[in-house]
């Protein structure tokens, strides 16, 4: 996998890619280079047949504090076309994690603010350390509270009322509140954060690659399905597709024989 300057990439367990945002002296604040590298990271994980799950965390004492303030200071001086081109590029980098066919787990340590908050929302599963703190910081610096996908992702995770409170106030809230409103799946001790996220990744990776891909797809599509009938059509189509695979036969055989399956991705 490609070497990145702002993201450290490891494979701590088979099938699990760990991406660590690597600007700890700036609480992993995002630069234009980091946005580009995050987008390329997703493309590489997607293309790697051995990569089954992506875990994203922050180096040092923070997950990601959002756009670096030195770069934010340049925004008012950009022309409207320049700013729009930037917005489209930055949004594509964050939403690449949601669009990645493979599951993404955010292991949130310390602050997750602004675009860092959005990055956590783009994951399929979020685990937070007790030190985690969240906010949609955009409105606090004179911008709209909706940025890089937050206004679409957040209401679907916590509901419209909670999303309105978070986005309109821009206030900072802790991991326990995040768990209470359903923003994160679990809160753990700081030292247990990565082991918990990696264990979740291993549990996912024990299932067939194609089955997991279609499960992520159906979850994302059917949260906005116009009717039960439309949701069932996609579910039915996916089940037909999975039964055409060798991996489904292997999974069923392994389950009946009480052993671990050996998937070939076929």
N, C-alpha and C positions, 0 to 999 in steps of 0.2 A: 504494500500500500504506500502511496505517495507520502513523502515527508512534508509536514506543514510547519510554518513558523509560529502560528498562534494557537495551534491545537496539537496536543500530544496524543498519539494513537497507539494503543496496545491491544494485545489479545490475551487477557489474563486467564481465560478458560476456553476450552474448545467451543467454537461457534459464537463466542461473545466478543464483540468489538467494544473497547472502552475508549471513548473520546473525552479527553480532559482539556477544557479551555485553559490556555497556558499563558495568561498575563496576570499572575497573582499579585504583582505590585500595584495593579490598577483594579483589583477586584474583578479581573477578567472582563473589563469593559471592552465593548466591541469596537473594532476599527474596520475601515472599509476592507482591509485585507482579510480580517477574520470572517466577515460576511462572505467573501468570495471563497475562502477555504472551507467554510461550513457547507456551502452548496456543493463544492467538489467532493467533500467527504461523503455526503449522502450518495452522490453518483458512484463513488468507488465501493461503498458498502453494498449498494444495489447490484453492482456488477460482480461482486465476489461471491461465488457459490458456497464458500465455506463460512461466510458471515451470516449468522442466523438472527442475531439480536444486536442492536446498538444501544449501549448505555452511555449517557452524556452526563458529565459532572464538571465541577470547577476546581482548578488547582488552588491551593492555599485556603484562605478563610472565606471565600465567597463563590457562589455559582456563577453569576454574571450580573454586573451592575448596570447593564444597558449600554447605550452608545457612549463612547468616551466623550467627556464633556468638552475636551479641546476640539473635537470634531463637531460636536453639537453647536459650538459657538460660530462655526462657519456657515451654518444652514441659512441664516437670514440674508447672507450675501450671495447665495446661489440664485441664479435665474430660475424662473418657474419651470422651464423645460429641464434644466439641470437637476432641480429638486425632484421633479417627477421621475426622471430616469433613475435617480438615486433610490427613491422610494420603491420603485418596481424591483430594483436589484436587491435591496435589503429585505423586502418582503419575500422574494423568491428564496432567499437563503434560509429564512426561518421556516417557511411553509414546506421547504424541501423535506423536513423531518416528518411532517404529517403525511406528505405524499410518498415517502419511502415505503415500498411494499412490505418491508420487514419491520417488526415491532421496535419501538424506541422507548426506552425507560430513562426518565430524568431522575438523577440522584442529586437532590437540591441541598446544597450546603451553604449556609450564610445567605447573603442578599441575592434575590432574583428580582431585578427591577427593570422596568421598561422593556427593551427588546430581550433582556434576559428572562423576564417574566413570560414574554411571548414564546420564547424557546421552550420553557418548561411546559406551557400549554400545548405546544405542538407535539409533545410526546404522547404516547398511548397510555403510559402509566407513570405516575409521579410518586417518588418516595422522598420524604423530607427528613433531614436531621433536625434535632431540637433547635439548632442554631439558625435554621432557615427563616428568612424574612421575605415577604413578597410585597410588591406594589406596582400598579400601572402608573409609572412615574411621568408619563408624557404630559398630562394636564398640569403637572406642577411646574413645568418649564414653558408654559404658554402654548403648548401644542394641543391638538385634539387627543382625547383619551383613547381613541381608536387608532391603532397603528400596527403594522406588520401582522395583521390577522387577529388581533386581540378581540375586536368587537364581534367577530364571528365565532371564535373558539370559546371565549370565556362564558357567554350565556349558555352554551351547550353543555358546559361542565358544571356550572354552579347555579344556573337559572338566571332569568332576566333581572329580578330584583337585586340579587347579590352582585351581579355584574355591574348594574347601574351604580350601586354604592361604591364598589371598588374603583370603577373608571371615573366617576364624577369627583370623588374626593382625592384620589391619588394617594390615599393614606397607606402607611406601612402596617402590615399585619403579620402575626407570627404563625409558626407551623401548626400549633394546636387549633387556632381558628381556621386555618386552611383545611385541616382534616375534618373539622366540624361541618364545614359547608361543602365537603366533597371535592375540594380542589386537589388534595393529595390522597393517595391510597393508604399511606401509613406514615407515622412519625416514629423515628427510632433515635437512639443515642448516636451522637456524631461518629463514634468509632465503629458503629454497626452499619453505617449508611451504605458503603460500597459492598460489603458482604451481603447485605439484604438485597440490593439491586442486582448483584451478580447471581444470587440464588434464584431470584425471579426470572432472570434471563435464562438460566439453565432449565428451569421448569418449562419455559416456553419452548426452548430448543429441543426438548425431548419429543415434541410433536412434529408431524411431517411438515416440511417447508411449504408445500403447496397448500396444505390445509390452513396453516398459519397465515399465509398470504391472503387467502380468500376470506379468512375470518376478520382480518384487519379491514379488508375492503368492504365486507358486508356491514360491519359496525359503522363505518364512516358513511356509507351510503344510506343505511336504513334509519339512522338518527334523524334524517330529514325526509324519510319516505312519506309520500302523500297519503298512503293508506296501508292497512295491513296486507291487502291483496298485493300491492306493489312490492312490499317487503318480502312476502312469501315467494313471489316470482323470482327475485334475486336469490333467496335462500335455496329454492328448488334447483335453479340453474347451477349454483355452486356445488350442491350435493351430487348432481349428475356428473359434473366435471371431476370431482374428487374420486368418485368410484371408478373412473377410467384410468387411474394411476396405479402403478406397481406399489408405490408407497402406502396406499390405502390397504392393499392386500397384506403388506408386511406389517402394518400397524395392527390390523385385526388379528393376524396370526400371532404376533408377539404378545398382544393382550391376552389371548386365550392360553398361550403357553407360559404366561407369567415371566416374561423376559423383556429386556430392553430392545426396542426395534432398531433395525439397521437400515436407515433411509438412504436412497440413491438419488433422490431428486427427480424421479421419473414416475 
